[in-house]
Amino acid sequence: MKSVMTSDQEHCYFCHAPTTMTHAIFGGPSYECHAMQDGLWIPICWKCKVEIHNERSQRTIFSLRRKAQLIFEETHSNDEFRKRYGKDFL
């Protein structure tokens, strides 16, 4: 499924370099699978992938999760989100 987080699938979400991989907004074995199915992922380059997993990027990760939840809840309920992803980020 295409990302619903951005319309530009060819460039890194953060720095606009060519995309080298995808990053699921929600991690963990089952959450990552759901995120990919729901289009809750971003195109990303290797450099930004490393940086997003740096402890200093926790605010960025939380912001992405809030945005993903808002997008998901455009077509689903808050209860469905919490059941699917285990937490509420709003």
Secondary structure, DSSP 8 states (H G I E B T S, - for coil): ---SS-S--SB-TTT--B--EEEESS-SHHHHHHHHHHT-EEEE-HHHHHHHTSGGGHHHHHHHHHHHHHHHTTTS-HHHHHHHHSS---
